[in-house]
Amino acid sequence: MFLHPDHLMTLANQHHRELIEEADRHRLLSVARRARRARKAPAARGKPAGTLAACDPSVAVPAR
């Protein structure tokens, strides 16, 4: 079965648009997943940054 060139071009353009839409969906989902992971990641605050003790009163101090 042979298709008219105009019909074939229409089908090719439609397929191309579908591929672009799929890539856009994938890109948006990737951005959303990255943002969600970044939001769930623990903050750097409260983590020891070196070998010195913090001056914060919440730091456990050995009893005297």
C-alpha positions as a Python dict, from the first residue, in 0.01 Angstrom:
ca = {
    (1, 'M'): (0, 0, 0),
    (2, 'F'): (144, 335, -104),
    (3, 'L'): (64, 653, 82),
    (4, 'H'): (33, 991, -70),
    (5, 'P'): (347, 1199, 5),
    (6, 'D'): (141, 1457, 195),
    (7, 'H'): (-6, 1187, 420),
    (8, 'L'): (337, 1037, 477),
    (9, 'M'): (475, 1381, 573),
    (10, 'T'): (182, 1435, 810),
    (11, 'L'): (250, 1102, 981),
    (12, 'A'): (621, 1178, 1009),
    (13, 'N'): (553, 1522, 1158),
    (14, 'Q'): (303, 1377, 1406),
    (15, 'H'): (553, 1113, 1516),
    (16, 'H'): (821, 1379, 1554),
    (17, 'R'): (590, 1589, 1774),
    (18, 'E'): (511, 1282, 1987),
    (19, 'L'): (882, 1215, 2038),
    (20, 'I'): (939, 1576, 2142),
    (21, 'E'): (646, 1561, 2388),
    (22, 'E'): (781, 1239, 2537),
    (23, 'A'): (1126, 1393, 2581),
    (24, 'D'): (969, 1700, 2747),
    (25, 'R'): (773, 1477, 2987),
    (26, 'H'): (1087, 1283, 3073),
    (27, 'R'): (1284, 1604, 3132),
    (28, 'L'): (1013, 1751, 3357),
    (29, 'L'): (989, 1432, 3561),
    (30, 'S'): (1367, 1423, 3603),
    (31, 'V'): (1370, 1782, 3727),
    (32, 'A'): (1086, 1707, 3970),
    (33, 'R'): (1264, 1397, 4104),
    (34, 'R'): (1588, 1591, 4152),
    (35, 'A'): (1405, 1870, 4333),
    (36, 'R'): (1228, 1621, 4560),
    (37, 'R'): (1557, 1446, 4640),
    (38, 'A'): (1723, 1780, 4717),
    (39, 'R'): (1434, 1874, 4946),
    (40, 'K'): (1458, 1543, 5133),
    (41, 'A'): (1837, 1563, 5168),
    (42, 'P'): (1944, 1646, 5522),
    (43, 'A'): (2062, 1999, 5574),
    (44, 'A'): (2429, 2067, 5636),
    (45, 'R'): (2337, 2248, 5956),
    (46, 'G'): (2392, 2040, 6268),
    (47, 'K'): (2655, 1817, 6111),
    (48, 'P'): (3009, 1833, 6240),
    (49, 'A'): (3226, 2025, 5995),
    (50, 'G'): (3564, 1946, 6144),
    (51, 'T'): (3751, 1827, 6449),
    (52, 'L'): (3669, 2123, 6675),
    (53, 'A'): (3376, 2107, 6916),
    (54, 'A'): (3088, 2337, 6843),
    (55, 'C'): (2998, 2624, 7075),
    (56, 'D'): (2633, 2532, 7054),
    (57, 'P'): (2463, 2446, 7386),
    (58, 'S'): (2294, 2145, 7225),
    (59, 'V'): (2630, 1969, 7194),
    (60, 'A'): (2669, 1687, 7445),
    (61, 'V'): (2929, 1776, 7706),
    (62, 'P'): (3083, 1512, 7933),
    (63, 'A'): (2970, 1532, 8295),
    (64, 'R'): (3222, 1669, 8548),
}
